[in-house]
């Protein structure tokens, strides 16, 4: 069965084109997107945890492990991005830690 198509709409905080934005504005928007991605990844990670509590056949277990590993990798990458953005905010004179 093919995977269902999911339409994602990303709403940027500003209507300016990227070329017209200051580095601080871009940083703020990226931080918002990274935060939203963290929420989505957390949902996937919690769902895989709950699914792991059920009785799965070998094939189901392999798929679960694949999803779990991929979501943990994505969460790690997202944390790295957020740390980088936090450091940039400090360099740009932002007040967020």
SVG drawing of the C-alpha trace seen along z (x, -y; Angstrom):
<svg xmlns="http://www.w3.org/2000/svg" viewBox="-3 -44 32 56">
<polyline fill="none" stroke="black" stroke-width="0.4" points="0.0,0.0 1.5,-3.4 2.1,-5.9 -0.5,-8.6 0.4,-12.0 0.8,-14.7 0.7,-18.3 2.8,-20.5 2.4,-24.2 5.3,-26.2 4.3,-29.6 7.1,-32.1 6.8,-34.8 7.5,-37.5 6.4,-38.2 9.8,-39.6 11.8,-37.8 14.9,-36.1 17.2,-38.6 15.4,-41.4 15.8,-39.9 18.4,-40.6 20.5,-37.8 18.6,-38.2 15.3,-37.8 16.4,-34.7 17.8,-33.3 14.5,-33.9 12.5,-32.2 14.9,-29.2 14.7,-28.8 10.9,-28.8 11.0,-26.1 13.5,-24.0 11.3,-24.3 8.2,-23.1 10.3,-20.3 11.2,-19.2 7.6,-18.9 6.8,-16.8 9.8,-14.5 8.8,-14.1 5.4,-12.8 7.1,-10.3 9.5,-9.2 6.6,-8.8 4.5,-6.8 7.4,-4.4 7.9,-3.9 4.2,-3.0 4.3,-0.8 7.3,1.0 5.1,2.1 2.8,4.1 3.4,7.5 4.9,7.1 6.1,9.7 9.7,9.7 8.9,7.5 7.0,5.0 9.8,4.9 12.3,4.1 10.2,1.2 9.8,0.0 13.6,0.0 14.1,-1.8 11.6,-4.6 13.0,-4.8 16.6,-5.2 15.7,-7.7 13.6,-9.8 16.4,-9.8 19.0,-10.8 16.7,-13.6 16.2,-14.8 20.0,-14.9 20.5,-16.8 17.7,-19.2 19.4,-19.7 22.7,-20.5 20.9,-23.1 19.2,-24.7 22.6,-24.9 24.2,-26.5 21.3,-29.0 21.6,-29.8 25.3,-30.5 24.5,-32.8 21.8,-34.6 24.5,-35.4 26.8,-36.7 24.1,-38.8 23.4,-40.4 20.1,-38.5 18.8,-38.2 17.7,-34.6 20.0,-32.0"/>
</svg>
